[in-house]
Amino acid sequence: MVTIKPYLIRAAYQWALDSDQTPHLLVDATVSGVTVPATHIDDGRIVLNIDPQATSNLLIGDELIEFSARFSGAPFEISIPIIAVLGVYARENGEGISFPPDLAVGDKAEEETELSAPVQARPDLKIIK
């Protein structure tokens, strides 16, 4: 099944623009594949203005967000895996959507194993066939 996260990011982005607000992304810069200016990372995170006036060639895909932006006047190509997005919100009022940090690939495998383990029988439940 396709994850809903990129759809929610696109929806919150469009909502901010439709509301005359400035959309921003909160990104976990420690996630593999994140390409952002290191000088703008604070405590492993970075906030990015993704307003059309601040970016060019913005693409919010199903697995990756890409765009060009200027930082201290210098152009920079930004690349953010969807799993690294912690939130998208309007700068003016802080409204938006936040996401829990995604699990690492190894953690997901462990979680799936735990979830697929047999369920303990409960004497108060009867299985009807």
DRENDO-1510 file (C-alpha; in Angstrom, 1 decimal, always signed):
<recs>
REC; n; res; u; v; w
REC; 1; MET; +0.0; +0.0; +0.0 .
REC; 2; VAL; +1.2; +3.5; -0.8 .
REC; 3; THR; +1.9; +5.7; +2.2 .
REC; 4; ILE; -0.5; +8.6; +2.8 .
REC; 5; LYS; +2.3; +11.0; +4.0 .
REC; 6; PRO; +3.2; +12.6; +0.7 .
REC; 7; TYR; -0.5; +13.3; +0.0 .
REC; 8; LEU; -0.8; +15.0; +3.4 .
REC; 9; ILE; +2.3; +17.1; +2.7 .
REC; 10; ARG; +1.0; +18.2; -0.6 .
REC; 11; ALA; -2.4; +19.0; +0.9 .
REC; 12; ALA; -1.0; +21.0; +3.7 .
REC; 13; TYR; +1.3; +22.9; +1.3 .
REC; 14; GLN; -1.6; +23.7; -1.0 .
REC; 15; TRP; -3.8; +24.7; +2.0 .
REC; 16; ALA; -1.1; +27.2; +3.2 .
REC; 17; LEU; -0.9; +28.7; -0.2 .
REC; 18; ASP; -4.7; +29.0; -0.6 .
REC; 19; SER; -4.8; +30.7; +2.8 .
REC; 20; ASP; -2.1; +33.3; +1.8 .
REC; 21; GLN; +0.3; +31.7; +4.3 .
REC; 22; THR; +4.0; +30.7; +3.9 .
REC; 23; PRO; +4.5; +26.9; +3.9 .
REC; 24; HIS; +7.5; +25.5; +5.7 .
REC; 25; LEU; +8.9; +22.0; +6.2 .
REC; 26; LEU; +10.5; +20.7; +9.3 .
REC; 27; VAL; +13.0; +18.1; +8.3 .
REC; 28; ASP; +15.1; +15.5; +10.2 .
REC; 29; ALA; +18.5; +16.3; +8.6 .
REC; 30; THR; +20.0; +13.1; +10.0 .
REC; 31; VAL; +18.0; +10.8; +7.7 .
REC; 32; SER; +20.1; +9.2; +4.9 .
REC; 33; GLY; +19.6; +11.0; +1.6 .
REC; 34; VAL; +18.8; +14.5; +3.0 .
REC; 35; THR; +20.7; +17.1; +1.0 .
REC; 36; VAL; +20.5; +20.5; +2.7 .
REC; 37; PRO; +23.0; +23.2; +3.6 .
REC; 38; ALA; +24.8; +21.9; +6.7 .
REC; 39; THR; +25.3; +25.4; +8.1 .
REC; 40; HIS; +21.5; +25.8; +8.5 .
REC; 41; ILE; +21.0; +22.5; +10.5 .
REC; 42; ASP; +20.1; +23.1; +14.1 .
REC; 43; ASP; +20.1; +20.1; +16.5 .
REC; 44; GLY; +19.7; +17.6; +13.6 .
REC; 45; ARG; +16.8; +19.5; +12.1 .
REC; 46; ILE; +16.2; +22.2; +9.5 .
REC; 47; VAL; +13.2; +24.4; +8.7 .
REC; 48; LEU; +12.8; +25.1; +5.0 .
REC; 49; ASN; +10.6; +27.8; +3.4 .
REC; 50; ILE; +8.9; +26.1; +0.5 .
REC; 51; ASP; +6.8; +29.0; -0.7 .
REC; 52; PRO; +6.9; +29.4; -4.5 .
REC; 53; GLN; +8.7; +32.7; -4.2 .
REC; 54; ALA; +11.5; +31.1; -2.1 .
REC; 55; THR; +12.0; +28.0; -4.3 .
REC; 56; SER; +12.2; +26.9; -7.9 .
REC; 57; ASN; +11.3; +23.6; -9.5 .
REC; 58; LEU; +9.6; +22.4; -6.4 .
REC; 59; LEU; +8.5; +18.7; -6.7 .
REC; 60; ILE; +6.7; +17.0; -3.9 .
REC; 61; GLY; +6.8; +13.4; -5.1 .
REC; 62; ASP; +5.7; +10.2; -3.4 .
REC; 63; GLU; +9.2; +9.4; -2.1 .
REC; 64; LEU; +11.3; +12.6; -2.4 .
REC; 65; ILE; +10.9; +16.4; -2.2 .
REC; 66; GLU; +13.2; +18.3; -4.5 .
REC; 67; PHE; +13.7; +22.0; -5.2 .
REC; 68; SER; +16.3; +24.7; -5.7 .
REC; 69; ALA; +16.7; +27.6; -3.2 .
REC; 70; ARG; +19.1; +30.2; -2.1 .
REC; 71; PHE; +20.9; +30.2; +1.2 .
REC; 72; SER; +22.8; +33.4; +2.1 .
REC; 73; GLY; +22.6; +34.3; -1.6 .
REC; 74; ALA; +24.1; +31.0; -2.9 .
REC; 75; PRO; +22.0; +28.5; -4.9 .
REC; 76; PHE; +21.5; +25.1; -3.4 .
REC; 77; GLU; +19.8; +21.9; -4.7 .
REC; 78; ILE; +17.6; +20.5; -1.9 .
REC; 79; SER; +16.6; +16.8; -1.7 .
REC; 80; ILE; +14.5; +15.4; +1.1 .
REC; 81; PRO; +13.2; +11.8; +1.4 .
REC; 82; ILE; +9.6; +11.9; +2.5 .
REC; 83; ILE; +10.5; +9.8; +5.5 .
REC; 84; ALA; +12.6; +12.7; +6.8 .
REC; 85; VAL; +9.7; +15.2; +6.9 .
REC; 86; LEU; +8.6; +15.8; +10.4 .
REC; 87; GLY; +6.0; +18.5; +9.6 .
REC; 88; VAL; +4.6; +21.0; +7.2 .
REC; 89; TYR; +3.1; +24.2; +8.5 .
REC; 90; ALA; +2.2; +27.8; +7.9 .
REC; 91; ARG; +4.9; +30.2; +9.2 .
REC; 92; GLU; +2.4; +32.9; +10.2 .
REC; 93; ASN; +0.2; +30.8; +12.5 .
REC; 94; GLY; +2.1; +27.5; +13.0 .
REC; 95; GLU; -0.9; +25.5; +11.8 .
REC; 96; GLY; -0.2; +22.4; +9.8 .
REC; 97; ILE; +0.6; +18.7; +10.1 .
REC; 98; SER; +3.3; +17.0; +12.1 .
REC; 99; PHE; +4.5; +13.5; +11.6 .
REC; 100; PRO; +6.3; +11.1; +14.1 .
REC; 101; PRO; +9.9; +10.3; +13.1 .
REC; 102; ASP; +9.8; +7.3; +10.8 .
REC; 103; LEU; +11.5; +4.1; +12.0 .
REC; 104; ALA; +14.8; +3.0; +10.5 .
REC; 105; VAL; +14.6; +0.1; +8.0 .
REC; 106; GLY; +16.0; -2.3; +10.6 .
REC; 107; ASP; +13.4; -1.2; +13.2 .
REC; 108; LYS; +10.6; -1.7; +10.7 .
REC; 109; ALA; +11.7; -5.3; +10.1 .
REC; 110; GLU; +11.7; -5.9; +13.9 .
REC; 111; GLU; +8.3; -4.3; +14.3 .
REC; 112; GLU; +6.8; -6.4; +11.5 .
REC; 113; THR; +8.2; -9.6; +13.1 .
REC; 114; GLU; +6.8; -8.6; +16.4 .
REC; 115; LEU; +3.4; -7.8; +15.0 .
REC; 116; SER; +3.3; -11.0; +13.0 .
REC; 117; ALA; +4.1; -13.2; +16.0 .
REC; 118; PRO; +1.2; -15.4; +17.2 .
REC; 119; VAL; -1.3; -13.8; +19.4 .
REC; 120; GLN; -1.6; -15.2; +22.9 .
REC; 121; ALA; -4.9; -17.1; +23.4 .
REC; 122; ARG; -7.4; -15.5; +25.8 .
REC; 123; PRO; -9.7; -17.9; +27.6 .
REC; 124; ASP; -12.6; -15.4; +27.6 .
REC; 125; LEU; -12.6; -15.3; +23.7 .
REC; 126; LYS; -14.1; -18.0; +21.6 .
REC; 127; ILE; -13.1; -18.6; +18.0 .
REC; 128; ILE; -16.2; -19.2; +15.8 .
REC; 129; LYS; -15.7; -21.0; +12.5 .
</recs>
